[in-house]
Amino acid sequence: MRIILCCGGGFSTSILAKRMRAEAETRGIDCTVEAFAEIEMKDKMQDCDVCLIGPQISFYKDNLQKLASKYSTRVAVIPNMVYGMMKGDEALDQALSLISNEVNSN
């Protein structure tokens, strides 16, 4: 499973990605979590299962959703509190929920 985080520059989300990776390892979940700037998403979207967007660029969700629909990638905005507090466990839960919803809808 591959999860990507998207924000304006990729810097703040890299901290959250690190915490998500640590949480996944603690739970024994095999996944990759990486952070990128929104300008890099065109090249990254095709290789991921879930894209979580930093709340500061939530206005970009529709554009990312259009791009993601070509690849069956799930897209969601990270809640403000989860992002602001850098709660890797809750962000991981959000990503896993999106993947679970995709599996259950098929």
N, C-alpha and C positions, 0 to 999 in steps of 0.2 A: 504494500500500500504506500502511495506517495502523496504527501500533503504539502501544499505550498501556501505560504503566507505572503500577502501582498500589501505593501504600504507605499508611501510617497517615495522614500529612498531606500527602504529595505533594512534600515539600521535598527529601529525600535523593534520591528518584528523578529529580528535575528535573536534578540533576547528571549522573546516568547517561544520561538522555535527551539531554542536550546532547552528551555524548561519542558516543552512538550516531548522532546526526545528523551529527556531524563525520566519523565513520567511513563512514557511508552516502555522504556527499558525496565522500569520497576514493575510494570504490569505484565511483562513478557510479550509485548505486542511488537511484531516485526513491521516497522514502518520507517520511512524516510520523511523528515520534516525539514524544509528549507524555506528561507525568506528571500524575497526579491522585490525590487522596485517595480511599480506598475508599468514602467516603460519596457520592462523585460518580459512581461507576461505573454506576449504574442508567441514567443519562442518556448515558453515553459508550460503553457496550458495543455498541450497535447500529451505530455508525459506524466500527468498527475490524475489522481482520483478525486481530490478535493482541493479547492482553493478558498482559503479564508482571507477576508479583506479587513484591514485595519479600519476602525470606525472613522478615522480622519479623512478617508477617501471613499466613504460609503456611496458618494455620488457617482462613483465609477462602476458600481455594481452592474448596472444594465449593460454597459459595454463589455465587461468581463463575462457576463452571462451569455451574451451573443457569441462571443468567442468560444466559451466553454461548451456550448450546445453542440458544436461540431465534433467534440471529443467525448461526450457524455460525462463531462467533469461537473461535479456538484460545486456550487458557489454559495457562500453566505458571508455576511458581515459579522465580525467578532463583536459581541456586546461590549459596550463602553467599560463596564466594571471589570470584565474579564481581561480586556486589553490593558486598562489603566493599572490594574493590580498585577499584571503579568502572570495570571493564573494558568499555568501550563496544563494542569489537570483538567480544568473546565474547557479550555480550548481544544484539548484532545478529545474530550467527551463530545464536543460539538462536531468535530470532524468525523468521529466514529458514528455518530448519530446520522449524519448525512449519508455515509456509506451504507449503513444499515437500512435507511429508508430507500435507497436505490435498490438494494438487494431485495427488500420486501415488496417493492412495487413491480418487480419483474415476474 
